[in-house]
Amino acid sequence: MTLAEKLLQDFQELPEEKKQQVVDFVEFLKSKQQKELEAMMDDIIDTNKDALLELAK
């Protein structure tokens, strides 16, 4: 059984309230990951600002 299959099987056995909590947690993790990616990109831009400005000419 794959991890995805195990997760789906366990999820289907939960009561609706617990399913919503799982969905909320997954959304939280996705949001956190997006914020980390945005922070990393901002850092890359800040670190390479002069080079990027030169390329923009």
Buried (B, 14 or more C-beta within 10 A) or exposed (E): EEEEEEEEEEEEEEEEEEEEEEEEEEEEEEEEEEEEEEEEEEEEEEEEEEEEEEEEE
